[in-house]
Structure formats: C-alpha cells, structure tokens
Amino acid sequence: MKFDYNSYPYPSTRRTIFGKNGMMATSSPYATSAGAKILLEGGNAIDAALAASMTLPVVEPTGNGLGSDMFALIYYEGKLYGINASGRSPKNISIAKLREKGYDRMPSCGVNVINTPGLIGGVMKVYEDFASLSLEKIFEPAISYAEEGYPVTPQIAKLWGESYEKYKNLNREEFNEFFKSFTLDGRAPRAGEVFKSPDMARTLREIRDTKGQSFYKGELAEKIVGEVERLGGFLSLDDLKAFEPRYVDPISTNYKGIDIWEIPPNGHGISVLMALNILSEMEIKDREDPKTLHKIIEAIKLSLTDAKAYVADPEKMQIEVERLLSCDYARDRRAKISDRAKTPEAFKIKSSDTVYFATADKDGNMVSMIQSNYAGFGSGIVVPGTGITLNNRVENFYFEEGLANSLEGGKLPYHTIIPGFMTKNNEALGAFGIMGAFMQPQAHVQVLMNMIDFNLNPQAALDAPRIMWIDDKKIQVENDFKPEIIDELKKLGHEVEVVSDFKSMGRGQIILKDKDVYIGGTEKRTDSNIFSY
C-alpha cells in the first residue's frame, strides 16, 4: 500500500509516526511507556505487549482488569499465531437458576454475570512460549504505576465518572468494594489527579511470583471465589482450575490482494471477513460517495446479523466457518443489497469498554492484542484487598433456550474483542485493532477500506469519521461527515443520528510494516500515543 503521509483530510491532532527498530501503540501514554521501556532494554515485541497488558488494568481500569479476557495475534519468526484466552461460563450457571433469582432477562452487571477470567492465563502462556525477558522486568512498570500512582488521563476520568454514577445509582451492597478500591475521597478521580492501587501492586507481585498459578489455583483464586460465593454468584474454584488458554488457527480472507486475519469463533472477527467478502465484488467509489457508504452499511448489517445468529462456542456452532467465508455465501448476501436501506433480523447494539494495543520489534516480530472486562469495570465486583475487577462477559449469552449462544454452564460466550492482522505474500504487513464491543468489526471494515480502497495513511484511516449500525435502519454517524452526505444517506432510507460523543465509535491503533520501516497511527478519540525508535 502506498500512502501520502502529508495528507490528513479529516480533523486530527496526530500525524503518522515512523520507526525502524520498534514501535508501541496503545490507548494509554503509560502503557505505551511501559512497552517502550521494555523495547529499549532489549525485549522483543511480545515482552513489550505483555508489559502493556499488565499495565493497562492499572492505568485504564475503565476498560479492562486483572479479571478480563484476552485475544492475540502474534507474528513471530515469520509465522502468525492466534491465542484465545477467553473463559467459559461457570459450570453451575443456567437460565433456570437465573430465573429462580428473579431475572427474566440477562443481567448486565453484578455477581451473576461473571465469566471465568482468561487474561492472566493467556499472558502466562504467551510469556512461556515467546518472551525473552524475565517476569520481573515485564511486570515492573505495572507494579510501579500501581504503587507510586499516575495522573488520570482525561478520557479515562470521564469513563471512570460514568461507572461511578452507574454503581452509585444501582445502590447495591455488592458494589461496595468498588467504592473502596476505585475512588478518591469517595468519588471518581478527576483528570490530572494521581491514583494509586497498593492492592493491585501486591496482586501483580503475587501473579508474577507464582507465574499466574495463584490466580487459578492458589491464594488469589480462593479470594476471588470467596467473594463471589459470599455475594451468591456462580464462579467456583473448579471453574478457575479448569481454565486453559488455547492456540487457535487464525482465519482469513483475501481482500484486494491483502490477507486480512482474525481470531476464529467464539470471537466475532469472522464478521469482518464476511463483510469484506460481500464488498469485494461491489463497485466502491470515493469514501465521500453516499452510495459507497450505503453499501458498506448494508454489508455490515448482513454480516453482523449472521454473526449474532451463528457465532458461539465452536462446539455449539450450527454452521461451519468455511461456509460463512465461502464465495457462495458472500454472493448470496451481496444479492440482498439494493439501493435502499433494509431491515435485517436486528439485534441490539451496546457500547462496551476494551483496550487494544500493537507492538513491533527490530526483528520483525509483531503483536496485535486486545483485552476487556466487557462493560467498563465489568461486573462491578471487586475482590477485596486485591484490586481485581471481574468481567461481566456472561451478559453476552442469550437468555433463551435452544440457540447456539444460549446460556449454559461451562460454555464459551459469543465474544466481541477482536485483534486484527494483515499479511501480503505471506509477509507481515501490520497489526490493527479498534476496541468497542459491536462497533469493533464495523470499525475494522471501515478502517481497512480507508487504507486499501481509499488510500488513506494509517493515521488518516483512524481519523476518518465512522458510521455505526444500531439496528433496523438506524445508524449513528460522527459529526465530521459533511451535511450533504448525511442528507443523501437519509434519502437512501437510513435513519441517521449525528453524534459528537465518540465513546461508542471505537478507539484504534495501527502499526504497518513497509520493508524495514514501521508506520504507526493512533486514535484521536482517546488518550492514545505511539512510541517509536
């Protein structure tokens, strides 16, 4: 791909960054610094990614925690590896048991929606197989930020305040530990205020010293389960002991000469590939052309609707991945796109908080990694004395029997977090990802097309205004779109809401490789930055 690095057609405060020996792109200046420190000390891209992975729960607790899940695509010594570190639902949970507790739909937070956390197990597996530095060096930045504190960045302060108000308004005893562990003087920290977590520093040392064993089989596991049981939840010591991260074969499609790679189901990265297959044989004009945007919206609608219907625990899926990625399937879905907005079988889109980051080193190794509690601080349950926030990923199951993604015990949920990677002629082209729940695949499609179809450089590709399909014919568009484009989309039958709050539109990072040079773009919608050298 050839870009004009002096062209930034959309409002931005960033410029494309270049580097030769390594690059680190994250949503937090502190996580970027953690990875940069590792690279400068001679660590590889995997060491840097793991340092960022452990730092982000400390400095961005609004999007992930030590009780998160994780997925990664790792390009190491010329081969691409996929790792799925998502956990299963508690063995003892069921729709019937939730009904007995008075629920008539899936709860969104609290002790009953905690899934088995996979992040720590995934980090340790990646460390064992790819890292070059000691755990002491990799964990040092995270422990330092937890112990000594850091000034809270503006976007994180905003998200923190929203979570604080949410739990305050719910006014439930199970959230008391959140207010003890994640507030300053009984309130959410403000931008620029220093936040410390001695509890998390101790926990990080315990994880480091036991190589994660304490989290799943030792003292930390007992503390986690003890709090869940005290509050009446389902997660058990057996669930934690049974967790194993899994290597998976990444799935791909070739879009206009470039291989796009995603993690296979239970993640919904497949919907990115499905949408690109639909669009691959359609006439794509300028990005400012409303008819082009219309085609992108309709392809995203179809792929997401089908993903929600079919993607689940691989053992429960009722259709093969190969069929969803077949030419026949793409041709059939492409035929359903007309010059008017249509209503597919819709589902409710929800906002979510996640962290994505990418790394690269002097030897050509690259990492695309993502981790999440799902919604903000996840379940809102904090394990006393540990700083561990527990995810709410059980919410992503269906509260209805007989579906591929119906809630059952010991099952992998439909998962929203998806790292991406690009290759060309079997050589690494780059790592990319955009956090944001059901916006993630939509943003993957748009940002990839910005680079491949519209020749925008990585920074401009991230800066460009985005569209999010909500349901039916409803879409949200960022207010950087020209009014005449919005008017034309309305004429094509779309119900358009113009938004100025970028929270739901995702936050991304890109590191590309061109011969011996790395090229990076970072998200203008958050506190992101890039290190290169």
BAZA-648539 format. One record per residue (C-alpha): residue in one letter; z, y, x; chain. Coordinates in Angstrom, 1 decimal. Each point is the difference from the previous one (the first is absolute). Layout:
! BAZA-648539
SITE res      z      y      x chain
SITE   a      Z      Y      X     A
...
END
This chain:
! BAZA-648539
SITE res      z      y      x chain
SITE   m    0.0    0.0    0.0     A
SITE   k   -0.9    3.4    1.3     A
SITE   f    2.0    3.1   -1.1     A
SITE   d    0.0    3.7    0.3     A
SITE   y    3.4    0.7    1.4     A
SITE   n   -0.3    3.7   -0.7     A
SITE   s   -0.7   -0.4   -3.7     A
SITE   y    3.0    0.2   -2.4     A
SITE   p   -1.4    0.8   -3.4     A
SITE   y    3.3   -0.4   -1.8     A
SITE   p    3.2    2.0    0.4     A
SITE   s    2.0   -1.4    2.9     A
SITE   t    2.6    0.9    2.6     A
SITE   r   -1.0   -2.9    2.2     A
SITE   r   -2.8   -0.8    2.4     A
SITE   t   -1.3   -3.3    1.3     A
SITE   i    2.0   -1.3    3.0     A
SITE   f   -1.5   -1.9    3.0     A
SITE   g    1.7   -2.2    2.5     A
SITE   k   -1.0   -2.5    2.7     A
SITE   n    3.1   -2.0    0.9     A
SITE   g    1.7   -0.3   -3.3     A
SITE   m    0.7    1.5   -3.4     A
SITE   m    2.8    0.0   -2.6     A
SITE   a   -0.5    1.3   -3.6     A
SITE   t    2.8   -0.1   -2.6     A
SITE   s    1.3    2.0   -2.9     A
SITE   s    3.0    1.2    2.0     A
SITE   p    0.2    2.0    3.2     A
SITE   y    3.1   -2.0    0.9     A
SITE   a   -1.7   -3.4   -0.4     A
SITE   t   -3.0    1.3    1.9     A
SITE   s    2.3    1.1    2.8     A
SITE   a    1.6   -3.5    0.0     A
SITE   g   -3.3   -1.7    0.4     A
SITE   a   -1.2    2.5    2.6     A
SITE   k    3.1   -0.6    2.1     A
SITE   i   -0.7   -3.7    0.0     A
SITE   l   -3.7    0.5    1.0     A
SITE   l    1.0    2.4    2.8     A
SITE   e    2.5   -2.6    1.3     A
SITE   g   -2.8   -2.6    0.3     A
SITE   g    0.3   -1.7   -3.3     A
SITE   n   -3.0   -1.3   -2.0     A
SITE   a   -1.2    1.0   -3.4     A
SITE   i    2.2   -2.6   -1.6     A
SITE   d    3.1    1.2    1.8     A
SITE   a   -0.7    3.5   -1.2     A
SITE   a   -0.6   -1.2   -3.6     A
SITE   l    3.3   -1.9   -0.1     A
SITE   a    1.9    3.1    1.3     A
SITE   a   -1.6    2.1   -2.8     A
SITE   s    0.7   -2.8   -2.5     A
SITE   m    3.8    0.1    0.8     A
SITE   t    0.1    3.8    0.2     A
SITE   l   -1.6    0.6   -3.3     A
SITE   p    2.8   -1.4   -2.2     A
SITE   v    2.3    2.5    1.8     A
SITE   v   -2.1    3.1   -0.2     A
SITE   e   -2.0   -0.7   -3.2     A
SITE   p    2.5   -1.9   -2.2     A
SITE   t   -1.8    1.4   -3.0     A
SITE   g   -2.9   -2.5    0.5     A
SITE   n    1.4   -3.0    1.8     A
SITE   g    3.2   -1.6    1.2     A
SITE   l    1.3   -3.0    1.9     A
SITE   g   -0.3   -1.9   -3.3     A
SITE   s   -3.8    0.7   -0.2     A
SITE   d   -3.0   -2.3    0.2     A
SITE   m   -2.8    0.4    2.6     A
SITE   f   -3.6   -0.9    0.5     A
SITE   a   -2.0    0.5    3.3     A
SITE   l   -3.5   -0.5    1.5     A
SITE   i    0.3   -0.4    3.7     A
SITE   y   -3.0    0.2    2.3     A
SITE   y    1.2   -1.7    3.2     A
SITE   e   -2.1   -1.1    3.0     A
SITE   g   -3.2    0.1   -2.1     A
SITE   k    1.3   -1.9   -3.1     A
SITE   l    1.2    1.3   -3.4     A
SITE   y    3.2   -1.5   -1.4     A
SITE   g    1.5    0.5   -3.4     A
SITE   i    3.7   -0.2   -0.7     A
SITE   n    1.5   -0.1   -3.5     A
SITE   a    3.7    0.7    0.1     A
SITE   s    0.6    0.4   -3.7     A
SITE   g    2.8   -1.9   -1.6     A
SITE   r    0.3   -2.2   -3.1     A
SITE   s    1.9    0.7   -3.1     A
SITE   p    3.5   -1.5   -0.2     A
SITE   k   -0.1   -3.7   -0.9     A
SITE   n    2.4    0.5   -2.9     A
SITE   i   -1.8    2.9   -1.7     A
SITE   s   -2.0   -0.4   -3.2     A
SITE   i   -1.3    2.0   -3.0     A
SITE   a    2.5   -1.9   -2.2     A
SITE   k    2.9    1.0    2.2     A
SITE   l   -1.0    3.7   -0.1     A
SITE   r   -0.3   -0.2   -3.7     A
SITE   e    3.5   -1.4   -0.1     A
SITE   k    1.1    3.1    1.8     A
SITE   g   -1.6    2.2   -2.7     A
SITE   y   -3.3    0.8    1.5     A
SITE   d   -3.2    0.0   -2.0     A
SITE   r   -2.2    1.1    2.9     A
SITE   m    0.3    0.0    3.8     A
SITE   p    2.7    2.3    1.3     A
SITE   s   -1.2    2.5    2.6     A
SITE   c    3.2    0.3    2.1     A
SITE   g    3.4   -1.5    0.4     A
SITE   v    1.3   -3.4    1.3     A
SITE   n   -2.2   -2.1   -2.3     A
SITE   v   -3.3    1.0    1.7     A
SITE   i    0.8   -0.9    3.6     A
SITE   n   -2.5   -2.2    1.7     A
SITE   t    0.7   -1.9    3.2     A
SITE   p   -0.6    2.5    2.8     A
SITE   g   -2.6   -0.8    2.6     A
SITE   l   -0.2    2.9    2.4     A
SITE   i    2.6   -1.2    2.6     A
SITE   g   -1.4   -3.5    0.1     A
SITE   g   -3.5    1.3    0.4     A
SITE   v    1.0    2.4    2.8     A
SITE   m    1.7   -2.9    1.9     A
SITE   k   -3.0   -2.2   -0.4     A
SITE   v   -2.4    2.6    1.3     A
SITE   y    2.4    0.7    2.8     A
SITE   e    0.1   -3.6    1.1     A
SITE   d   -3.8   -0.4    0.0     A
SITE   f   -1.4    3.3    1.2     A
SITE   a    2.6    2.3    1.5     A
SITE   s    0.4    0.8    3.8     A
SITE   l    3.3    2.0    0.1     A
SITE   s    3.6   -0.9   -0.7     A
SITE   l    1.5    0.4   -3.4     A
SITE   e    2.5    2.4    1.6     A
SITE   k   -2.9    2.4    0.9     A
SITE   i   -1.8   -0.5   -3.4     A
SITE   f    3.2    0.7   -2.1     A
SITE   e    1.3    2.8    2.1     A
SITE   p   -1.8    2.9   -1.7     A
SITE   a    1.1   -1.2   -3.5     A
SITE   i    3.6   -0.5    1.0     A
SITE   s    0.0    3.5    1.7     A
SITE   y   -1.3    1.7   -3.1     A
SITE   a    2.5   -1.8   -2.2     A
SITE   e    2.9    0.7    2.2     A
SITE   e   -0.8    3.6    1.2     A
SITE   g   -1.8    1.1   -3.1     A
SITE   y   -3.3    1.8   -0.6     A
SITE   p   -1.0    3.2   -2.0     A
SITE   v   -1.4   -1.2   -3.4     A
SITE   t   -3.7    1.0   -0.3     A
SITE   p   -1.2    2.0   -3.0     A
SITE   q   -1.9   -2.7   -1.9     A
SITE   i    2.8   -2.6    0.5     A
SITE   a    2.6    2.5   -1.2     A
SITE   k   -2.1    0.5   -3.2     A
SITE   l   -0.3   -3.8   -0.7     A
SITE   w    3.7   -0.5    0.9     A
SITE   g    1.0    2.6   -2.6     A
SITE   e   -2.1   -1.7   -2.6     A
SITE   s    1.7   -3.4    0.6     A
SITE   y    3.4    1.7    0.0     A
SITE   e   -0.7    1.5   -3.4     A
SITE   k   -1.3   -3.3   -1.3     A
SITE   y    3.2   -2.0    0.9     A
SITE   k    2.2    2.9   -1.1     A
SITE   n   -1.5    0.1   -3.4     A
SITE   l    0.2   -3.8   -0.4     A
SITE   n    3.7    0.3    0.8     A
SITE   r    0.6   -3.7    0.7     A
SITE   e    2.8   -1.5    2.1     A
SITE   e   -2.5   -2.1    2.0     A
SITE   f   -1.5    3.2    1.6     A
SITE   n    3.4    1.2    1.3     A
SITE   e   -0.7   -1.2    3.5     A
SITE   f   -3.3    2.0    0.1     A
SITE   f    2.0    3.2   -0.5     A
SITE   k    2.5   -1.1    2.7     A
SITE   s   -2.7   -0.9    2.6     A
SITE   f   -2.9    2.3   -0.7     A
SITE   t    1.4    3.4   -0.8     A
SITE   l    1.4    3.0    1.8     A
SITE   d    3.0    1.6   -1.7     A
SITE   g   -0.8   -2.0   -3.2     A
SITE   r   -3.6    1.2   -0.2     A
SITE   a   -3.4   -0.8    1.4     A
SITE   p   -0.6    1.5    3.5     A
SITE   r   -2.2    3.1    0.1     A
SITE   a   -2.9    0.6    2.4     A
SITE   g    1.3    0.7    3.4     A
SITE   e    3.4   -1.4   -0.5     A
SITE   v    1.1   -2.7    2.4     A
SITE   f    0.6   -3.5   -1.5     A
SITE   k    1.8   -2.8    1.8     A
SITE   s    0.6   -3.6   -0.9     A
SITE   p    2.6   -1.7    2.2     A
SITE   d   -0.2   -3.0   -2.4     A
SITE   m   -3.7   -0.4    0.6     A
SITE   a    0.5    0.3    3.8     A
SITE   r    2.5   -2.9   -0.1     A
SITE   t   -2.3   -2.1   -2.2     A
SITE   l   -2.9    0.6    2.4     A
SITE   r    2.1   -1.1    2.9     A
SITE   e    1.0   -3.2   -1.9     A
SITE   i   -3.7   -0.7   -0.9     A
SITE   r   -1.0    0.6    3.6     A
SITE   d    2.7   -2.1    1.6     A
SITE   t   -0.5   -3.0   -2.4     A
SITE   k   -3.8    0.3    0.0     A
SITE   g    0.2    0.5   -3.8     A
SITE   q    2.0   -3.2   -0.6     A
SITE   s    3.0    1.9   -1.3     A
SITE   f   -2.2    1.6   -2.7     A
SITE   y   -1.1   -3.4   -1.5     A
SITE   k    2.7   -2.5    1.1     A
SITE   g    3.0    1.9    1.3     A
SITE   e    2.4    2.9   -0.5     A
SITE   l   -2.5    2.4   -1.4     A
SITE   a   -1.4   -2.6   -2.4     A
SITE   e    3.5   -0.6   -1.3     A
SITE   k    0.5    3.7   -0.6     A
SITE   i   -3.3    0.3   -1.8     A
SITE   v    0.7   -2.9   -2.3     A
SITE   g    3.6    1.0   -0.5     A
SITE   e   -1.0    3.3   -1.4     A
SITE   v   -2.8   -1.4   -2.1     A
SITE   e    2.4   -2.6   -1.5     A
SITE   r    2.7    2.6   -0.6     A
SITE   l   -2.5    2.0   -2.1     A
SITE   g   -1.3   -3.0   -1.8     A
SITE   g   -3.4   -0.4    1.6     A
SITE   f   -2.1   -3.1    0.8     A
SITE   l   -0.7    0.2    3.8     A
SITE   s    1.8   -2.9    1.8     A
SITE   l    0.8   -1.1    3.5     A
SITE   d   -2.5   -2.9   -0.6     A
SITE   d   -2.7    2.5   -0.7     A
SITE   l    0.6    1.9    3.2     A
SITE   k    0.3   -3.2    2.1     A
SITE   a   -3.3   -1.3   -1.4     A
SITE   f   -2.0    3.1    0.9     A
SITE   e   -2.9   -0.5    2.5     A
SITE   p   -2.7    2.6    0.9     A
SITE   r   -3.5   -1.5   -0.2     A
SITE   y   -3.1    0.4    2.1     A
SITE   v   -3.0    0.4   -2.3     A
SITE   d   -3.7    0.1    0.6     A
SITE   p   -1.2    3.6   -0.7     A
SITE   i   -2.8    0.3   -2.6     A
SITE   s   -3.0    2.3    0.4     A
SITE   t   -3.2    1.3   -1.4     A
SITE   n   -2.9    1.7    1.9     A
SITE   y   -0.5    3.5   -1.4     A
SITE   k   -3.2    1.6    1.5     A
SITE   g    0.3   -1.7    3.3     A
SITE   i    3.8    0.3    0.5     A
SITE   d    2.4   -2.9   -0.7     A
SITE   i    3.0    1.2   -2.1     A
SITE   w    3.1   -2.2    0.3     A
SITE   e    3.0   -0.3   -2.3     A
SITE   i    2.9   -2.4   -0.5     A
SITE   p   -0.8   -2.7   -2.6     A
SITE   p    2.0   -0.5   -3.2     A
SITE   n    2.9    0.3   -0.9     A
SITE   g   -1.0    3.5    1.1     A
SITE   h   -2.5    2.0   -1.9     A
SITE   g   -2.1    1.0    3.0     A
SITE   i   -2.7   -2.3   -1.5     A
SITE   s   -0.7    2.7   -2.6     A
SITE   v   -1.2    2.3    2.8     A
SITE   l   -2.6   -2.5    1.0     A
SITE   m   -0.9   -0.7   -3.6     A
SITE   a   -0.7    3.7   -0.6     A
SITE   l   -2.0    0.4    3.1     A
SITE   n   -2.1   -3.1   -0.9     A
SITE   i   -0.7    1.6   -3.4     A
SITE   l   -1.0    3.3    1.6     A
SITE   s   -2.0   -1.5    2.9     A
SITE   e   -3.3   -0.2   -2.0     A
SITE   m    0.4    3.2   -2.0     A
SITE   e   -1.6    3.3    0.8     A
SITE   i    2.6    2.1    1.8     A
SITE   k   -0.8    3.7    0.5     A
SITE   d    2.1    2.9    1.2     A
SITE   r    3.7   -0.2   -0.4     A
SITE   e   -0.2    3.2   -2.1     A
SITE   d   -2.3   -1.7   -2.4     A
SITE   p    1.9   -0.7   -3.3     A
SITE   k   -2.2   -3.0   -0.7     A
SITE   t    1.0   -1.5    3.3     A
SITE   l    3.7    0.6   -0.7     A
SITE   h   -0.5   -1.5   -3.5     A
SITE   k   -1.4   -3.2    1.6     A
SITE   i    3.0   -0.2    2.4     A
SITE   i    2.4    0.5   -2.9     A
SITE   e   -1.6   -2.7   -2.1     A
SITE   a   -0.1   -2.5    2.8     A
SITE   i    3.7    0.6    0.8     A
SITE   k    0.8   -0.5   -3.7     A
SITE   l   -1.7   -3.4   -0.1     A
SITE   s    1.4   -1.2    3.3     A
SITE   l    3.6    1.0   -0.8     A
SITE   t   -0.1   -1.4   -3.5     A
SITE   d   -1.2   -3.3    1.3     A
SITE   a    2.5    0.0    2.9     A
SITE   k    2.9    0.5   -2.5     A
SITE   a   -1.4   -2.8   -2.1     A
SITE   y   -0.5   -2.5    2.9     A
SITE   v    2.0    0.9    3.1     A
SITE   a    3.3   -1.8    0.3     A
SITE   d    1.8   -2.5    2.2     A
SITE   p   -2.9   -1.9    1.5     A
SITE   e    1.5   -3.3   -1.4     A
SITE   k   -0.3    1.5   -3.5     A
SITE   m   -3.4    1.7    0.1     A
SITE   q   -2.4   -1.3   -2.6     A
SITE   i   -3.2    1.2    1.9     A
SITE   e   -1.1   -0.5    3.6     A
SITE   v    0.0    3.0    2.4     A
SITE   e   -3.6   -1.0    1.0     A
SITE   r   -1.1    0.4   -3.6     A
SITE   l    1.5    3.5   -0.3     A
SITE   l   -1.9    1.0    3.1     A
SITE   s   -3.3   -1.7   -0.8     A
SITE   c   -3.3    1.8   -0.5     A
SITE   d   -0.3   -1.4   -3.5     A
SITE   y    3.4    1.4   -1.0     A
SITE   a   -0.9    3.5    1.4     A
SITE   r   -3.4   -0.1   -1.8     A
SITE   d    1.7   -0.9   -3.3     A
SITE   r    2.5    2.8    0.3     A
SITE   r   -2.5    2.5    1.3     A
SITE   a   -2.1   -0.6   -3.2     A
SITE   k    2.9    1.2   -2.1     A
SITE   i   -0.1    3.5    1.5     A
SITE   s   -2.0    2.5   -2.0     A
SITE   d   -0.4    3.8    0.1     A
SITE   r    3.1    0.4   -2.2     A
SITE   a    3.6   -0.6    0.7     A
SITE   k    1.2   -3.3   -1.5     A
SITE   t    3.4   -1.5   -0.9     A
SITE   p    0.7   -3.3    1.7     A
SITE   e    3.0   -2.1   -0.9     A
SITE   a    2.4    2.5    1.4     A
SITE   f    3.4   -0.2    1.6     A
SITE   k    2.6    2.7    0.7     A
SITE   i   -0.3    1.6    3.4     A
SITE   k    3.3    0.9    1.7     A
SITE   s    1.0    2.1    3.0     A
SITE   s    1.7   -1.6    2.9     A
SITE   d    1.3    0.8    3.4     A
SITE   t   -1.0   -1.9    3.2     A
SITE   v   -0.6    0.7    3.7     A
SITE   y   -3.2   -0.8    1.9     A
SITE   f   -0.6    0.4    3.7     A
SITE   a   -2.6   -1.0    2.6     A
SITE   t    0.2   -0.4    3.8     A
SITE   a   -2.4   -0.7    2.9     A
SITE   d    0.5   -0.6    3.7     A
SITE   k   -1.9    0.2    3.3     A
SITE   d   -1.1   -3.6   -0.2     A
SITE   g   -1.7    0.3   -3.4     A
SITE   n    2.7   -1.6   -2.1     A
SITE   m    0.5    1.7   -3.4     A
SITE   v    2.5   -0.4   -2.9     A
SITE   s   -0.4    0.9   -3.6     A
SITE   m    3.5   -0.4   -1.7     A
SITE   i    1.6    1.0   -3.3     A
SITE   q    3.5   -0.5   -1.4     A
SITE   s    1.6    1.0   -3.3     A
SITE   n    3.0   -0.2   -2.3     A
SITE   y   -2.5    0.5   -2.8     A
SITE   a    1.5    3.0   -1.8     A
SITE   g    1.8    2.5    2.2     A
SITE   f    3.4   -1.5    0.9     A
SITE   g   -1.2   -3.2   -1.7     A
SITE   s    2.6   -1.5   -2.4     A
SITE   g    2.5    2.7    0.8     A
SITE   i    2.4   -2.7    1.3     A
SITE   v    1.5    0.7    3.4     A
SITE   v    2.0   -2.7    1.7     A
SITE   p    3.4    1.6    0.9     A
SITE   g    0.6    0.9    3.6     A
SITE   t   -3.6   -1.0    1.1     A
SITE   g   -2.5    2.7   -1.0     A
SITE   i   -2.2   -2.8   -1.4     A
SITE   t   -1.9    1.0   -3.1     A
SITE   l   -1.4   -2.8   -2.0     A
SITE   n   -3.5    0.0   -1.5     A
SITE   n   -0.9   -0.1   -3.7     A
SITE   r   -3.2   -2.2    0.4     A
SITE   v    0.9   -2.3   -2.9     A
SITE   e   -1.1    2.8   -2.2     A
SITE   n   -3.6   -0.8    0.9     A
SITE   f    0.1   -3.3   -1.9     A
SITE   y   -1.1   -0.2   -3.7     A
SITE   f    2.7   -0.3   -2.6     A
SITE   e   -2.1   -2.5   -1.9     A
SITE   e   -0.4   -3.8    0.3     A
SITE   g   -3.2   -1.8    0.9     A
SITE   l   -1.7    2.5    2.3     A
SITE   a   -0.9   -0.4    3.6     A
SITE   n    2.5    2.7    1.0     A
SITE   s    2.7   -0.8   -2.6     A
SITE   l    3.6    0.2    1.2     A
SITE   e    1.2   -3.4    1.3     A
SITE   g    2.6   -1.0    2.6     A
SITE   g   -1.1   -0.5    3.6     A
SITE   k   -3.4    1.7   -0.5     A
SITE   l   -1.9    2.6    2.0     A
SITE   p   -0.7    3.1   -2.1     A
SITE   y   -3.2    2.0   -0.3     A
SITE   h    0.4    2.3    3.0     A
SITE   t   -1.2    3.6    0.3     A
SITE   i    0.3    0.7    3.7     A
SITE   i   -3.2   -0.6    2.0     A
SITE   p   -0.9    0.7    3.6     A
SITE   g   -3.7    0.3    0.8     A
SITE   f   -2.2   -0.6    3.1     A
SITE   m   -3.6    0.5    0.9     A
SITE   t   -2.2   -1.9    2.4     A
SITE   k   -3.7    0.1    1.0     A
SITE   n   -1.8   -2.8    1.8     A
SITE   n    3.4   -1.7    0.4     A
SITE   e    1.4    3.0    1.9     A
SITE   a    2.9    2.1   -1.2     A
SITE   l   -1.1    3.2   -1.7     A
SITE   g    3.4    1.1   -1.2     A
SITE   a    3.2   -0.2   -2.1     A
SITE   f    0.5    1.9   -3.2     A
SITE   g    2.3    0.1   -3.0     A
SITE   i    1.2    2.2   -2.8     A
SITE   m    3.4   -0.5   -1.6     A
SITE   g    0.6    0.4   -3.7     A
SITE   a    0.3   -3.0   -2.2     A
SITE   f   -3.0   -0.4   -2.4     A
SITE   m   -1.6    3.0    1.7     A
SITE   q   -0.3   -1.9    3.2     A
SITE   p   -3.2   -2.0   -0.7     A
SITE   q   -1.5    3.1   -1.7     A
SITE   a    0.7    2.1    3.0     A
SITE   h   -1.3   -2.7    2.4     A
SITE   v   -3.3    0.0   -1.9     A
SITE   q   -0.3    3.8    0.0     A
SITE   v    1.0    0.5    3.7     A
SITE   l   -2.3   -2.8    1.2     A
SITE   m   -2.9    1.5   -1.9     A
SITE   n    0.8    3.4    1.3     A
SITE   m   -0.6   -1.3    3.5     A
SITE   i   -2.7   -2.6   -0.6     A
SITE   d   -2.1    1.6   -2.7     A
SITE   f    0.8    3.7    0.4     A
SITE   n    0.4    0.1    3.8     A
SITE   l    3.3    1.9   -0.1     A
SITE   n    2.1   -0.3    3.2     A
SITE   p    3.4   -1.8   -0.4     A
SITE   q    2.0    3.2   -0.6     A
SITE   a   -2.5    1.4   -2.5     A
SITE   a   -0.2   -3.4   -1.7     A
SITE   l    3.8    0.2   -0.6     A
SITE   d   -0.1    3.7   -0.9     A
SITE   a   -2.6   -0.4   -2.7     A
SITE   p    1.3    0.3   -3.6     A
SITE   r    0.7   -3.3   -1.7     A
SITE   i   -0.3   -1.5   -3.5     A
SITE   m    2.4   -2.4   -1.6     A
SITE   w   -0.9   -2.1   -3.0     A
SITE   i    3.1   -0.2   -2.3     A
SITE   d   -1.2   -2.2   -3.0     A
SITE   d   -2.6    0.0   -2.7     A
SITE   k   -2.3    3.0    0.8     A
SITE   k    2.9    2.0    1.6     A
SITE   i   -0.3    1.2    3.5     A
SITE   q    1.9    2.4    2.2     A
SITE   v   -1.9    2.2    2.5     A
SITE   e    1.5    2.2    2.7     A
SITE   n   -0.5    3.7   -0.5     A
SITE   d   -2.2    0.4    3.1     A
SITE   f   -2.9   -1.3   -2.0     A
SITE   k   -2.4    2.7   -1.1     A
SITE   p    0.3    1.0   -3.7     A
SITE   e   -3.6   -0.8   -0.7     A
SITE   i    0.5   -3.6    1.3     A
SITE   i    3.0   -0.4   -2.3     A
SITE   d   -2.1    1.3   -2.9     A
SITE   e   -2.8   -2.5    0.6     A
SITE   l    2.5   -2.9    0.2     A
SITE   k    1.3    1.1   -3.4     A
SITE   k   -3.6    0.0   -1.4     A
SITE   l   -0.4   -3.6    1.3     A
SITE   g    2.9   -1.0   -2.2     A
SITE   h    3.0    0.1    2.4     A
SITE   e    3.3    1.4   -1.2     A
SITE   v    0.9    2.1    3.0     A
SITE   e    3.4    1.4    1.0     A
SITE   v    0.0    2.3    3.0     A
SITE   v    3.1   -0.4    2.1     A
SITE   s    1.5    2.1    2.8     A
SITE   d    2.9   -2.3    0.9     A
SITE   f   -1.5   -2.4    2.6     A
SITE   k    2.8   -2.6   -0.3     A
SITE   s   -2.0   -2.5   -2.0     A
SITE   m   -3.2    0.3    2.1     A
SITE   g    1.1   -2.0    2.9     A
SITE   r    0.7    0.8    3.7     A
SITE   g   -2.2   -1.5    2.7     A
SITE   q   -0.6   -0.5    3.7     A
SITE   i   -3.1   -0.9    1.9     A
SITE   i   -0.6   -1.1    3.6     A
SITE   l   -3.6   -0.8    0.9     A
SITE   k   -1.4   -1.3    3.3     A
SITE   d   -3.3    1.2    1.5     A
SITE   k   -0.6   -1.8    3.2     A
SITE   d    3.0    1.0    2.2     A
SITE   v    1.2    2.9   -2.2     A
SITE   y    2.4    0.0   -2.9     A
SITE   i   -0.6    2.4   -2.9     A
SITE   g    2.8    0.8   -2.4     A
SITE   g    0.5    1.7   -3.3     A
SITE   t    3.3    0.5   -1.8     A
SITE   e    1.1    0.9   -3.5     A
SITE   k    0.2    3.7   -1.0     A
SITE   r    2.0   -0.9   -3.1     A
SITE   t    3.2   -0.9    1.8     A
SITE   d    1.9    0.5    3.3     A
SITE   s   -2.4   -2.2    2.0     A
SITE   n   -1.0    0.5    3.6     A
SITE   i   -1.8   -1.8    2.8     A
SITE   f    0.8   -0.6    3.7     A
SITE   s   -2.8   -0.8    2.5     A
SITE   y   -0.3   -0.2    3.7     A
END
